[in-house]
Structures are given as structure tokens and as C-alpha cells.
């Protein structure tokens, strides 16, 4: 038990260092305030920001959110989803993260939009949340569980803090069963992930914990266009980023982004959407 807890602490610190380090330069300047997978209608003509806004809409519209409901946003990035939900649905959102840089900029952006009364930010580790049971109407997560050391524990925590009848709304990046270990190692290394599940692992865990899955969709065709767009922007601005974070870091990031594009096109990396009720 002590060894498992130490392993979680080590991975949390590694993930925090990743998002507080040079990755912050690339995420903030290329992705912008929304750091997630885009849902594309036309990858040849749309930019990632348009596609990411559509992702938020497609995740939120089926949920039937009501004004005043309380959402826990886990792994909130810069808080773009939290602000989107507050502005468009009138919800209250507690946005949580382990990256201090992301939390700080999220607070600044929220203040600029005058949403402090609806969106607040706190440091929280989703392996061990500091919130009471039966607290939230919704638990929301976009592409964060791939960083979890113990995904079952994270889902148990989601179930604990949700009110009876509350819902978990999530998307995650997946590595498909049958992907060779050497490919997994390269895929994981780009995002410092300890392990990535396939979709059926989430289905099985959610049901076992006591969730009822109300919606489950495969959105995997959007992974390659997302990372392809990011890589193209990095290469277009290569000189700028080499001066800011060094040539070796840009080379490494570009190569790993291309590997993700190729792996997604080969069916090794997926992206799925779930709504599950407690």
C-alpha cells in the first residue's frame, strides 16, 4: 500500500513538472486556453480552436445541464471548459488541476471574462480528492485519465464525490489492445503517461464500480487531425520555439507529435466519450 501511494505521488510530481515546464510554452501558444482534442467536421479547412469548441458543445449538449448545478472539472487545463459551461449553461464549476502554471493562468482568464462568481480553481489530485462524498452534480474530465497511475481509484473517487444520480462526463485518449509494447513506450513518453487504457477497460470499470453508462461514443477519427494541426503550427513557428525552449526540445516534440499522428492513423490511439450515472 505504501509503495503504491509513493508511486502515485511520483507520477503526480512528474506530470506536474511536465505541464509546468516547456510543455506550457507550446500548449499556451499553439493550443491556446483550450488544451484538448478537437472534433473536426473538415480537417482540411478548420483550425483546432474551432474543432475544440465543437468538442465542448458535443460533450455538453447531451447532458441537459441546468443553471446552478455544481460541476467538478478534473484536470481542467487553463479552465476553458469550465468557462464554457458557466457561460453557456449557467452552471457553477470547481476547476481542479495539479499544474500551478495552468491554474494561475486559468484564474487570470476567468477574471478577465468576469466569471469568478461561477468558476473557481483549486489544486487537487484526482487519485485522492479532498471533497466530501455526495457533493457534486457532475464530475467532468477531458483527456486527463491517461495520466492516472491507478485509474480504478480515480473512478472510485469520481463515484464517491458525486451525488446520487449525479453523472460522470468524460473523454479520454486510449491505446488500443494489441499495440506492441515498443509502440506504447513511445506513445506514453510524449505525455508522460504511466499507462493508457482501451475503451473496454473503462466500460468494465465503470460498471463494476456502480455507474450506469448512458452514452458511449467513439470519436477516434479526430486524434490524428488534432496532433497533425499542432505539429504543423510548431514547424511553422520552429525558429521562435527553438529560441524559447531550445532546438533539441522542439525536435523531440515534433517527432513525437508525428508518431502520435501516425499511430492514430494506424488505429493504435483512440478517443472516446462517456456519460455515466451514479
C-alpha positions in Angstrom: 0.0 0.0 0.0 2.8 2.4 0.9 4.6 1.6 -2.3 1.5 2.2 -4.4 0.9 5.6 -2.7 4.5 6.6 -3.3 4.2 5.6 -7.0 1.1 7.8 -7.3 3.0 10.7 -5.7 6.0 10.2 -8.0 3.8 10.2 -11.1 1.8 13.3 -9.9 5.1 15.2 -9.5 6.3 14.1 -12.9 3.1 15.1 -14.6 3.1 18.4 -12.8 6.7 19.1 -13.9 5.7 18.2 -17.5 2.8 20.7 -17.6 4.7 23.4 -15.6 7.8 23.0 -17.8 8.5 23.6 -21.5 5.2 22.0 -22.5 3.4 25.1 -21.0 5.1 27.2 -23.7 3.8 25.0 -26.5 0.3 24.4 -25.1 -0.3 28.0 -24.2 0.9 29.4 -27.6 -0.3 26.8 -30.0 -3.4 25.2 -28.4 -4.3 28.4 -26.6 -6.6 28.4 -23.5 -8.3 25.1 -24.6 -5.9 22.2 -24.4 -7.9 19.2 -25.7 -8.8 17.1 -28.7 -10.8 18.9 -31.4 -13.9 17.4 -33.0 -13.5 18.2 -36.7 -16.1 18.4 -39.4 -13.5 19.3 -42.1 -9.9 18.7 -41.0 -8.5 20.2 -44.2 -10.1 23.7 -43.6 -10.8 24.0 -39.9 -8.4 25.2 -37.3 -8.0 23.4 -34.0 -9.7 26.1 -32.0 -12.9 25.7 -34.0 -12.8 22.0 -33.5 -12.1 22.2 -29.8 -15.1 24.5 -29.3 -17.2 21.9 -31.1 -15.8 19.2 -28.8 -17.1 21.1 -25.8 -20.5 21.6 -27.4 -20.8 17.9 -28.4 -19.8 16.8 -24.9 -22.2 19.2 -23.1 -25.4 19.3 -25.2 -26.5 15.7 -24.5 -26.1 16.2 -20.7 -29.1 18.5 -20.2 -27.2 20.8 -17.7 -29.3 23.2 -15.6 -28.3 26.6 -14.2 -26.8 26.5 -10.7 -25.7 22.8 -10.9 -22.3 22.2 -9.4 -19.6 20.6 -11.6 -16.2 19.3 -10.6 -13.8 19.7 -13.6 -10.8 17.4 -13.1 -7.6 18.1 -15.0 -9.0 21.4 -16.0 -6.0 22.7 -18.0 -6.4 26.5 -18.3 -10.1 26.3 -17.5 -11.6 26.7 -21.0 -14.2 24.0 -20.5 -15.2 25.4 -17.0 -15.7 28.9 -18.5 -17.6 27.4 -21.5 -20.0 25.5 -19.2 -20.6 28.5 -16.9 -21.2 30.9 -19.8 -23.4 28.7 -21.9 -25.3 26.7 -19.3 -25.2 28.8 -16.1 -23.5 26.1 -14.0 -21.1 26.6 -11.2 -17.7 24.9 -11.8 -14.9 24.0 -9.5 -11.9 23.5 -11.8 -9.0 21.4 -10.5 -5.6 20.6 -11.6 -2.0 19.8 -10.4 -0.2 22.3 -12.6 0.3 25.6 -10.8 1.0 27.5 -14.0 -2.2 26.3 -15.6 -4.2 27.1 -12.5 -2.7 30.6 -12.4 -3.4 31.4 -16.0 -6.9 29.9 -15.7 -7.7 32.3 -12.8 -6.4 35.2 -14.9 -8.6 34.3 -17.9 -11.6 33.7 -15.7 -11.2 37.1 -14.1 -10.9 38.8 -17.5 -14.2 37.2 -18.5 -15.9 38.2 -15.3 -16.8 34.7 -14.3 -15.3 34.5 -10.8 -18.7 34.1 -9.3 -19.3 30.9 -11.3 -15.8 29.4 -11.8 -13.2 28.8 -9.1 -9.9 27.0 -9.2 -8.1 24.6 -6.8 -5.2 22.3 -6.7 -6.4 18.7 -6.5 -5.1 15.2 -7.2 -7.9 13.1 -8.7 -6.4 10.0 -7.1 -7.4 11.4 -3.7 -9.8 14.2 -3.8 -10.3 16.4 -0.8 -14.1 16.8 -1.2 -16.9 15.2 0.7 -18.9 12.4 -0.7 -22.2 13.2 -2.5 -21.0 16.8 -3.2 -21.2 17.4 -7.0 -23.9 17.1 -9.6 -21.3 16.3 -12.3 -17.8 15.2 -12.4 -16.2 16.2 -15.8 -12.8 15.2 -17.3 -11.3 15.8 -20.7 -8.3 13.6 -21.6 -6.9 13.6 -18.1 -7.3 9.9 -17.0 -4.4 8.9 -19.2 -2.2 10.5 -16.5 -3.6 8.3 -13.7 -1.5 5.7 -12.1 -4.5 3.9 -10.7 -7.5 4.6 -13.0 -9.8 2.4 -10.9 -9.0 4.5 -7.9 -9.7 7.7 -9.8 -13.1 6.4 -11.0 -13.9 5.3 -7.4 -13.2 8.8 -6.3 -15.5 10.2 -9.0 -18.3 7.9 -7.8 -17.7 8.9 -4.2 -17.9 12.7 -4.7 -20.9 12.6 -7.0 -24.4 13.0 -5.6 -26.8 10.0 -6.1 -28.0 10.4 -9.6 -25.0 12.6 -10.5 -23.1 12.0 -13.7 -19.6 11.5 -14.8 -18.9 13.1 -18.2 -15.5 12.2 -19.7 -13.4 11.8 -22.7 -10.0 10.1 -22.7 -7.2 9.2 -25.1 -6.8 5.4 -25.4 -4.2 3.0 -26.6 -5.8 0.0 -28.3 -5.3 -3.6 -27.3 -2.7 -5.3 -29.4 -0.5 -2.2 -29.7 3.1 -3.5 -29.3 5.0 -2.6 -26.1 7.6 -0.7 -28.0 4.9 1.5 -29.6 3.3 2.0 -26.3 6.5 3.3 -24.8 6.9 6.0 -27.4 3.2 6.9 -27.3 3.3 7.2 -23.5 6.6 9.2 -23.5 5.1 12.2 -25.3 2.7 12.9 -22.5 4.5 11.3 -19.6 1.7 8.8 -19.2 2.2 5.7 -16.9 -0.4 3.7 -18.7 -3.3 4.2 -21.2 -6.4 2.0 -21.3 -8.5 0.9 -24.2 -12.2 1.8 -24.2 -13.5 -1.5 -22.9 -11.4 -1.1 -19.8 -13.4 2.0 -18.9 -16.7 0.2 -19.7 -15.8 -2.7 -17.4 -14.5 -0.5 -14.6 -17.5 2.0 -14.7 -20.0 -0.9 -14.5 -18.1 -2.6 -11.8 -17.9 0.5 -9.6 -21.7 1.0 -9.9 -22.1 3.5 -12.7 -24.7 3.1 -15.4 -23.3 4.1 -18.8 -25.9 6.3 -20.6 -23.8 7.3 -23.6 -20.6 5.9 -25.1 -19.2 7.2 -28.5 -16.0 6.6 -30.4 -14.5 9.9 -31.7 -11.1 8.4 -32.6 -11.0 9.9 -36.1 -10.2 13.3 -34.6 -6.9 12.3 -32.9 -4.7 12.5 -36.0 -6.1 15.8 -37.2 -5.6 17.3 -33.8 -2.0 16.4 -33.4 -1.3 17.0 -37.1 -2.5 20.6 -36.7 -0.4 21.1 -33.6 2.7 19.8 -35.3 2.2 21.9 -38.4 2.0 25.0 -36.2 5.1 24.0 -34.3 7.0 23.6 -37.5 5.7 26.9 -38.9 7.0 28.7 -35.8 10.1 26.5 -35.3 12.6 29.3 -35.2 10.6 31.1 -32.5 10.2 28.0 -30.3 13.9 27.0 -30.8 14.9 30.3 -29.3 12.5 29.8 -26.4 12.8 26.2 -25.5 15.9 25.0 -27.5 16.2 23.1 -30.8 16.5 19.7 -29.2 13.2 20.1 -27.3 11.4 21.2 -30.5 12.9 18.3 -32.5 11.8 15.8 -29.9 8.3 17.3 -29.6 7.8 17.4 -33.3 9.0 13.8 -33.8 6.7 12.6 -31.0 3.7 14.5 -32.4 4.3 12.9 -35.8 4.4 9.5 -34.1 1.1 10.2 -32.5 -0.4 11.2 -35.9 0.9 8.0 -37.5 -0.2 5.8 -34.6 -3.7 7.3 -34.6 -4.0 6.8 -38.4 -2.8 3.2 -37.8 -5.7 2.6 -35.3 -3.4 2.4 -32.2 -4.6 5.6 -30.5 -8.3 6.3 -29.9 -10.5 8.9 -28.3 -13.9 8.0 -26.7 -16.7 9.8 -24.9 -18.7 8.6 -21.9 -21.7 9.8 -19.8 -22.2 7.5 -16.8 -24.8 8.0 -14.0 -24.2 7.1 -10.3 
